[in-house]
């Protein structure tokens, strides 16, 4: 079976400027100064203490830009972070927002920029295309190689009162400029390096095997996730190629700047793809699973990926076979090549020390019903998955993943 893009569509949404390369953070002062005279930098407490952060903030100030810093960003960005940062700068004095750090820091920059430009509460903008007018100009500077948040039109916010992650999904929060400097990942701890890289790998697989939706003009104008297409496939192929040669190197030799560059460029490619395709089954299941496993997001989706790939295989055999070709595998038939591609993805996950089953992450059979019910409610992701997602099929996948059953089953 193949996934049919009968429109021949090619589409990506992207920042106006992407600057990539070791040392390119030194261009940040000029970039920010061209966008505004009063900048708010958002980051987390650890990053704010580093000499790299201080040099970037001081460099922006030295060029004549007034700089304010909010350094309390937390993992799984809570809504309270957005409210606190907005309240401190609600006088209209800020005209450019810079996010420096991991995915939560960059998502915080996007959410704050949207609320400062439009007023109200961040909740007002949860959903697709709910931001009335463009956010303040946003500059993103990732310090991990994995989330792709530096280039996406998404901001994921944990709503404490609702007890769930919500998303602003809107081209109005697309960053103006992304500055991607692999040197900033050199001090990233090994565990975080592995988790974020596996997240990028999962993004690439899910984007390459996502459903092509052949959208109408109205759907293109009102939906963020409009399906895999020729351009997203191009980004996925390059990202997979780079991770195939460098994922293990970045963990075995963290000082290897060439490997760091490959992984960070692959994460950028993944971000460019999922900004249009969205993610799919592994991400839909991992989000509620995290409440039980309490494990890094990248390890959660990576542990699910072998089972989600098998589940999707009959619905995306041609795409998995192409992944096999990209990763240098061989097979006498398309089905054999597809399986070889999946096996190579698993080898890459294992090579960085990430788990390949979910029992070790704290997931047990008594959790299956709650996880499955929540997973299928993530309709934006469910619609992207090649295989139909029902509570029964999700429970069956979870059972395989707890058992570590990576035999070649055709139905979960």
Phi, psi and omega per residue, in radians:
X1 nan 2.575 3.054
X2 -2.266 2.792 3.135
X3 -1.687 2.154 -2.875
X4 -1.731 1.920 2.993
X5 -1.643 1.322 -3.007
X6 -1.280 -0.251 3.041
X7 -1.345 -0.284 -3.015
X8 1.161 0.503 -3.024
X9 -1.185 2.502 2.928
X10 -2.319 2.169 -3.109
X11 -2.711 2.309 2.846
X12 -2.403 2.601 2.940
X13 -1.814 2.454 -2.983
X14 -2.727 2.806 3.048
X15 -1.081 2.803 3.071
X16 -1.153 -0.666 -3.109
X17 -2.327 2.342 2.949
X18 -2.161 2.152 3.135
X19 -2.040 2.033 -3.058
X20 -2.116 2.448 2.968
X21 2.529 2.651 3.089
X22 -0.981 2.274 3.105
X23 1.482 -0.075 -3.039
X24 -1.245 -0.172 3.044
X25 -1.060 -0.334 -3.139
X26 -1.212 -0.222 3.053
X27 -1.452 -0.132 -3.025
X28 -0.999 -0.774 -3.130
X29 -0.981 -0.778 -3.130
X30 -1.170 -0.644 3.138
X31 -1.118 -0.822 -3.115
X32 -1.160 -0.743 -3.122
X33 -1.067 -0.527 3.126
X34 -1.292 -0.266 -3.085
X35 -1.808 -0.386 -3.128
X36 -3.135 2.844 -3.103
X37 -1.720 -0.169 -3.094
X38 -2.357 1.859 -3.015
X39 -1.859 2.463 2.938
X40 -1.895 2.132 3.061
X41 -1.777 2.218 3.083
X42 -1.970 2.391 -3.105
X43 -2.761 -3.019 3.088
X44 -1.886 2.962 -3.014
X45 -1.090 -0.661 -3.136
X46 -1.183 -0.853 -3.101
X47 -1.069 -0.603 -3.084
X48 -1.122 -0.358 -3.117
X49 -1.578 -0.078 -3.021
X50 -1.467 2.634 3.094
X51 -1.121 -0.534 3.130
X52 -1.127 -0.741 3.115
X53 -1.137 -0.799 -3.103
X54 -1.048 -0.705 3.130
X55 -1.119 -0.692 3.129
X56 -1.173 -0.825 -3.136
X57 -1.105 -0.756 3.134
X58 -1.158 -0.634 3.119
X59 -1.110 -0.692 3.096
X60 -1.129 -0.761 3.127
X61 -1.134 -0.647 -3.078
X62 -1.150 -0.385 -3.124
X63 -1.551 0.037 3.051
X64 1.827 0.129 3.129
X65 -1.602 2.315 3.032
X66 -1.256 2.256 -3.020
X67 -2.098 2.208 2.944
X68 -1.997 2.589 -3.097
X69 -2.204 2.285 2.935
X70 -2.002 2.024 -2.990
X71 -2.099 0.577 -3.101
X72 -1.980 0.335 3.118
X73 -1.038 2.364 -3.125
X74 -1.985 2.757 3.051
X75 -1.039 2.707 -3.114
X76 0.895 0.873 -3.061
X77 -0.255 1.802 3.088
X78 -1.344 2.598 3.113
X79 -0.975 -0.569 -3.126
X80 -1.044 -0.604 3.082
X81 -1.046 -0.788 -3.121
X82 -1.102 -0.822 -3.114
X83 -1.072 -0.720 -3.111
X84 -1.167 -0.794 -3.131
X85 -1.150 -0.685 3.117
X86 -1.157 -0.786 -3.102
X87 -1.044 -0.587 -3.121
X88 -1.276 -0.261 -3.051
X89 -2.367 0.562 -3.074
X90 -1.403 0.052 -3.107
X91 -1.448 0.035 3.113
X92 1.451 0.211 -3.055
X93 -1.408 -0.350 -3.070
X94 -1.569 2.355 3.071
X95 -2.254 0.131 2.982
X96 -2.717 2.436 -3.111
X97 -2.089 2.304 -3.118
X98 -2.046 2.177 3.069
X99 -1.852 2.080 -3.121
X100 -2.120 2.056 3.120
X101 2.527 -2.644 3.121
X102 -1.433 -2.939 -3.047
X103 -1.012 -0.690 -3.114
X104 -1.141 -0.641 3.123
X105 -1.150 -0.730 -3.135
X106 -1.264 -0.631 3.047
X107 -1.129 -0.647 3.081
X108 -1.083 -0.757 3.118
X109 -1.025 -0.740 -3.117
X110 -1.167 -0.775 -3.124
X111 -1.154 -0.765 3.134
X112 -1.112 -0.744 3.133
X113 -1.090 -0.632 3.107
X114 -1.180 -0.778 -3.085
X115 -1.267 -0.687 3.110
X116 -1.084 -0.594 -3.126
X117 -1.408 -0.472 -2.981
X118 -2.047 -0.224 -3.102
X119 1.373 -3.059 3.094
X120 1.344 -2.727 -3.115
X121 -1.980 2.634 -3.131
X122 -1.017 -0.490 3.114
X123 -1.050 -0.476 -3.121
X124 -1.082 -0.331 -2.988
X125 -1.979 0.107 3.053
X126 -1.157 2.355 -3.099
X127 2.054 -2.963 -3.099
X128 -1.755 2.259 3.068
X129 0.930 0.883 3.107
X130 -1.849 -0.038 -3.132
X131 -1.521 2.037 -2.986
X132 -1.111 -0.705 -3.128
X133 -2.426 2.837 -3.035
X134 -0.964 2.504 3.032
X135 -1.129 2.909 2.960
X136 -1.010 2.692 3.096
X137 -0.962 2.367 -3.069
X138 -2.087 2.324 3.022
X139 -2.060 2.249 -3.128
X140 -1.984 2.427 3.140
X141 -2.338 1.637 -3.111
X142 -1.280 2.535 3.089
X143 -2.050 0.079 3.010
X144 -2.258 2.750 3.138
X145 -1.870 1.504 -3.112
X146 -3.029 -0.806 -2.938
X147 -1.297 -0.567 -3.048
X148 1.313 0.074 -3.072
X149 -1.093 -0.323 -3.125
X150 -1.120 -0.348 -3.074
X151 -2.151 0.075 -3.035
X152 -1.673 2.793 3.086
X153 -1.654 0.549 -3.068
X154 -2.174 2.517 2.961
X155 -2.341 2.028 -3.085
X156 -1.700 2.144 -3.036
X157 -2.194 2.323 3.061
X158 -1.468 2.009 3.099
X159 -1.574 1.843 -3.024
X160 -1.064 -0.676 -3.089
X161 -1.240 -0.629 3.109
X162 -1.433 -0.323 -3.138
X163 1.204 0.586 -3.130
X164 -2.721 2.800 3.067
X165 -1.380 2.382 3.091
X166 -2.124 2.824 -3.070
X167 -2.310 2.368 2.794
X168 -1.553 2.089 -3.121
X169 -2.171 1.725 -2.958
X170 -2.823 2.318 3.088
X171 -1.075 -0.311 3.133
X172 -1.176 -0.276 3.114
X173 -1.891 0.213 3.066
X174 -1.046 2.224 3.114
X175 -0.987 2.549 3.041
X176 -1.268 -0.794 -3.094
X177 -2.412 2.378 2.992
X178 -1.988 2.191 3.087
X179 -1.921 1.908 -2.994
X180 -1.957 1.815 -3.043
X181 -2.049 1.861 -3.101
X182 -1.042 -0.401 3.111
X183 -1.058 -0.478 -3.125
X184 -1.225 -0.224 3.124
X185 -1.645 -0.069 -3.046
X186 -1.105 -0.501 -3.139
X187 -1.710 0.133 3.128
X188 -1.179 2.244 -3.129
X189 -1.019 2.604 -3.087
X190 -0.959 -0.732 -3.128
X191 -1.109 -0.728 3.123
X192 -1.226 -0.650 3.067
X193 -1.003 -0.813 -3.120
X194 -1.154 -0.803 -3.076
X195 -1.109 -0.754 -3.108
X196 -1.252 -0.615 3.106
X197 -1.150 -0.683 3.099
X198 -1.180 -0.587 3.043
X199 -1.053 -0.802 3.115
X200 -1.075 -0.726 3.112
X201 -1.053 -0.754 3.116
X202 -1.118 -0.718 3.075
X203 -0.981 -0.795 -3.081
X204 -1.141 -0.755 3.138
X205 -1.142 -0.801 -3.093
X206 -1.196 -0.621 3.104
X207 -1.202 -0.694 -3.103
X208 -1.215 -0.497 -3.109
X209 -1.851 0.156 3.118
X210 -1.188 2.819 3.125
X211 -1.226 2.332 2.893
X212 -1.348 2.279 -3.007
X213 -1.816 -0.113 3.126
X214 0.785 1.045 -2.949
X215 -1.236 2.634 3.014
X216 -1.364 2.899 3.061
X217 -0.978 -0.665 3.119
X218 -1.137 -0.731 3.121
X219 -1.145 -0.668 3.080
X220 -1.054 -0.585 -3.083
X221 -1.464 -0.278 -3.007
X222 -2.170 -0.070 -3.114
X223 -2.219 2.410 3.075
X224 -1.340 -0.854 -3.071
X225 -1.568 1.759 -3.077
X226 -1.990 0.273 2.956
X227 1.780 2.814 3.076
X228 -1.168 2.654 -3.103
X229 -2.785 -3.106 -3.027
X230 -1.031 -0.687 -3.078
X231 -1.332 -0.727 3.107
X232 -1.109 -0.632 3.086
X233 -1.065 -0.645 3.129
X234 -1.102 -0.785 3.108
X235 -1.131 -0.722 -3.137
X236 -1.079 -0.764 -3.119
X237 -1.062 -0.766 3.129
X238 -1.165 -0.740 3.134
X239 -1.095 -0.748 3.115
X240 -1.112 -0.712 3.126
X241 -1.060 -0.754 -3.118
X242 -1.189 -0.742 3.125
X243 -1.171 -0.587 3.141
X244 -1.042 -0.608 -3.100
X245 -1.660 -0.304 -2.968
X246 -2.227 -0.157 -3.067
X247 -1.054 -0.811 -3.132
X248 -1.185 -0.557 -3.101
X249 -1.178 -0.626 -3.057
X250 -1.231 -0.365 3.101
X251 -1.601 -0.683 -3.132
X252 -1.306 -0.494 3.113
X253 -2.395 1.472 -3.059
X254 -1.054 -0.312 -3.132
X255 -1.533 -0.004 -3.115
X256 -1.307 1.706 -3.041
X257 -1.197 -0.501 3.086
X258 -1.158 -0.747 3.088
X259 -1.162 -0.727 3.081
X260 -1.012 -0.729 -3.135
X261 -1.132 -0.749 3.117
X262 -1.043 -0.821 -3.090
X263 -1.171 -0.687 -3.139
X264 -1.222 -0.622 3.084
X265 -1.196 -0.650 3.084
X266 -1.101 -0.695 3.099
X267 -1.119 -0.675 3.053
X268 -1.076 -0.797 3.105
X269 -1.019 -0.739 3.141
X270 -1.110 -0.732 3.107
X271 -1.082 -0.715 3.115
X272 -1.086 -0.633 -3.125
X273 -1.290 -0.900 -3.050
X274 -1.218 -0.284 3.081
X275 -1.110 -0.358 3.115
X276 -1.990 -0.699 -3.106
X277 -1.421 -0.580 -2.896
X278 1.339 3.002 3.008
X279 -1.663 -3.047 -2.985
X280 -2.493 -2.341 -2.927
X281 -0.976 -0.811 -3.096
X282 -1.071 -0.706 3.132
X283 -1.265 -0.651 3.121
X284 -1.097 -0.672 -3.118
X285 -1.373 -0.669 -3.059
X286 -1.136 -0.613 -3.063
X287 -1.003 -0.936 3.065
X288 -1.264 -0.474 3.113
X289 -1.099 -0.518 -3.094
X290 -1.066 -0.457 3.131
X291 -1.148 -0.403 -3.138
X292 -1.792 -0.631 -3.051
X293 -1.492 -0.527 -3.136
X294 0.839 0.911 -3.109
X295 -2.166 2.758 3.116
X296 -0.948 2.464 -3.083
X297 -0.899 -0.806 -3.098
X298 -1.066 -0.711 3.104
X299 -1.196 -0.585 3.120
X300 -1.151 -0.874 -3.127
X301 -1.209 -0.605 3.119
X302 -1.148 -0.654 3.123
X303 -1.195 -0.528 3.105
X304 -1.404 -0.457 -2.954
X305 -0.982 -0.751 -3.126
X306 -0.991 -0.620 -3.069
X307 -1.444 -0.630 3.062
X308 -1.177 -0.671 3.095
X309 -1.084 -0.771 3.131
X310 -1.105 -0.715 3.107
X311 -1.052 -0.715 -3.093
X312 -1.455 -0.280 -2.995
X313 -0.922 -0.811 -3.131
X314 -1.124 -0.344 -3.091
X315 -1.704 -0.145 -3.093
X316 -2.568 0.746 -3.079
X317 -1.060 -0.765 -3.120
X318 -1.077 -0.709 -3.123
X319 -1.196 -0.712 3.100
X320 -1.187 -0.581 3.065
X321 -1.130 -0.693 3.098
X322 -1.146 -0.643 3.033
X323 -1.038 -0.729 3.086
X324 -1.008 -0.764 3.109
X325 -1.094 -0.799 -3.129
X326 -1.023 -0.647 -3.076
X327 -1.558 0.145 3.043
X328 1.346 0.413 3.128
X329 -1.545 3.005 3.126
X330 -2.354 2.714 3.099
X331 -2.916 2.508 -3.103
X332 -1.269 -0.463 3.121
X333 -2.266 2.918 3.102
X334 -1.049 -0.691 3.140
X335 -1.115 -0.721 3.113
X336 -1.149 -0.711 3.138
X337 -1.153 -0.663 3.103
X338 -1.083 -0.780 3.108
X339 -1.119 -0.664 3.117
X340 -1.124 -0.662 3.080
X341 -1.098 -0.767 3.114
X342 -1.101 -0.746 3.135
X343 -1.078 -0.672 3.121
X344 -1.172 -0.679 3.072
X345 -1.015 -0.765 3.129
X346 -1.103 -0.695 3.095
X347 -1.048 -0.705 -3.124
X348 -1.152 -0.687 3.103
X349 -1.131 -0.801 -3.134
X350 -1.112 -0.590 -3.070
X351 -1.116 -0.419 3.131
X352 -1.712 0.116 3.091
X353 1.437 0.278 3.122
X354 -1.452 2.626 -3.129
X355 -1.230 2.670 3.102
X356 -2.066 0.349 3.036
X357 -2.713 2.916 -3.001
X358 -1.910 -0.085 3.094
X359 -1.087 -0.690 -3.139
X360 -1.204 -0.212 3.107
X361 -1.622 0.079 3.066
X362 1.650 0.144 -3.124
X363 -1.549 2.297 3.139
X364 -2.242 2.925 -3.046
X365 -1.015 -0.598 -3.121
X366 -1.181 -0.202 3.101
X367 -1.553 -0.247 -2.942
X368 -1.015 -0.776 -3.055
X369 -1.077 -0.803 -3.113
X370 -1.158 -0.709 3.121
X371 -1.116 -0.805 -3.082
X372 -1.110 -0.768 -3.136
X373 -1.068 -0.765 3.141
X374 -1.227 -0.655 -3.099
X375 -1.072 -0.795 -3.079
X376 -1.303 -0.208 3.069
X377 -1.395 -0.218 3.103
X378 -1.420 1.248 -2.922
X379 -1.093 -0.560 3.136
X380 -1.077 -0.594 3.137
X381 -1.488 -0.665 3.137
X382 -1.003 -0.712 -3.113
X383 -1.170 -0.308 -3.122
X384 -1.506 -0.367 -2.979
X385 -1.324 2.343 -3.123
X386 -1.058 -0.757 3.116
X387 -1.491 2.480 3.087
X388 -1.037 2.366 -3.135
X389 -1.837 2.038 3.047
X390 -2.209 2.829 3.072
X391 -0.955 -0.678 -3.138
X392 -1.138 -0.766 -3.116
X393 -1.196 -0.627 3.105
X394 -1.157 -0.755 3.089
X395 -1.040 -0.698 3.134
X396 -1.139 -0.701 3.083
X397 -1.113 -0.747 3.119
X398 -1.065 -0.676 3.121
X399 -1.110 -0.751 3.073
X400 -1.071 -0.727 -3.071
X401 -1.233 -0.600 3.073
X402 -1.195 -0.689 -3.137
X403 -1.348 -0.230 -3.072
X404 1.196 0.543 -3.061
X405 -1.475 1.686 3.118
X406 -1.894 0.549 2.943
X407 -1.243 3.001 -3.015
X408 -1.620 1.239 3.048
X409 -1.382 2.713 -3.130
X410 -1.868 -0.320 2.996
X411 -2.318 2.541 -3.083
X412 -1.231 nan nan
